[in-house]
């Protein structure tokens, strides 16, 4: 099959336009909606092959997170063994903490505290990529030892 120069140009233009329409949608997924912002403090202490982590999730925006799900990634072999103040699920490398029934919303200026104990082998690297309802959160790490 032979293409003419015109159909080749049309195909190229179509590919370029497809790329242009996809790019803004992808870029906007990284930009939180107006009014949403969060800060997570991850405080932890390690021992032998275990650790405890206490997390404070602060709503630094102007819109409530209701309901809410905190998500983050572990880079190693960390496994949650006991948890509190949220409904925790782990599908490595992803971890999710969903709001408990008694704390369905985090209002602007308010915070929620959750935590867990876990095990690891090798190195217990700090988790990354914290999001609250998909909104990227600023993170502060604190060593409790």
N, C-alpha and C positions, 0 to 999 in steps of 0.2 A: 504494500500500500504506500502510495506517495502522497505527502502533504504539500500543499502549496505554501508559499511564504506567508500568505494572509492567514491561513488557518493556524500556522505555527505561531504567529504573532498573537492571535486571539487566545490560543492555549497559554502562552506565556503571560499575557495580561490577566487571564483568568486565575492562574496560579498566584500571581502577585497580589491580586485583589483578595483572593482567599486568605493569603498570609496577612494582609492588612486587617481583614475583618476578624481574624482569630486573635491577633496580637493584643488589641485593646481589651477584649474580654478576659484574656489571661492576665494582663497587667492589673485590671480592676479587681481581680480576685485577691491580689496581694495588698490592696489598699482597703483598710477597714472602712465600714460605713461611717458617716459622720456621727459623732457622739460616743463611739465605742473605743475604749482604750483600757489596758490592764497592766498590772505589775504583779509578778510572782516572786516571792522570797522563798528560796529553797534552802533550808537549814538542815544539815545532816551530820551524823557521827558514825564512823566506821569502827568495827571490831573484827578481828580475824577474817571470817568470810561472811559477815553480816553487817547490816546498817539500819539506822532509823532515819527517816526523813520527815520533817515537819514543813508544810507548805502553807504560806499565807497568800491568798488570791485577792488582790485589791482591784476594785473598779475605779480607775482613774479617769474615766470618761464622764459623760453627762446623761447616758442612757443605761437603764438597768439591764443586767444579763439575767434573763428569766425565760425558761429554766436555763441552767448552765452546764457545760461539759468542758472540763479542763483536759487537754491532751498534750502529751510530750513523748519524746523518744529516748530510749536507753541505747547506748552504742555497744554495750557488752553483754555479759551473761546475767545481768540483774534480773531477779525474779521476786515479785511481791509475795510475801507469805502471810502477812496480817495487815489489816488496814482499818481506818476509822474515819468517820464524819463525811463519807461519800460512798457511792456505789462504784467500786473499782473493778476494772477489767483490764486484762493484759493480753495482747496478741503481739509478741515480739516482732519488731522493736518498739511497738506503740503501746502506750499506757493511757487509759481514760479514767477520769474521776467524774461521775455524774452527781448532780446535786442530790442531797438527801431530802426526804419529804418535808422535814422541818425547816429547810433553808432553800426554797425554790428560786430565790432571787438574790442577786448581789446588787444592791442599790448604788448609785453614784456616791463615791466617798466612803463606801462601806467595804468590808472584807470578810472572807470566809477562811477558816483554818481547817486543814485536812492533814492526814498523815498516813504513814505506812512503815512497816519493817520489811526487810528483804534480805536475800542472800545473793552472793556473787562468787565467781572464781576469777582469779587473775586480778585485774584492776577495776575498781569501782569508779568509772568516769561519771562526771555529772551529766544529768539528762539535758537534752537540748530541744529546740523547736517547740517551746511552750505556746499553746494557743488556748483561748477561751472562746467557745462557740465559733472557732475558726479565725478569730482575731489574734494576730501575733502579740504576745506579751513581752514587755521588758522583764528581764530576770536578774535577780541578785542572788549570789550563792554565799552561804555562811557555813563555816565549819564549827560545829558545836563541841568539838573535843577540847 
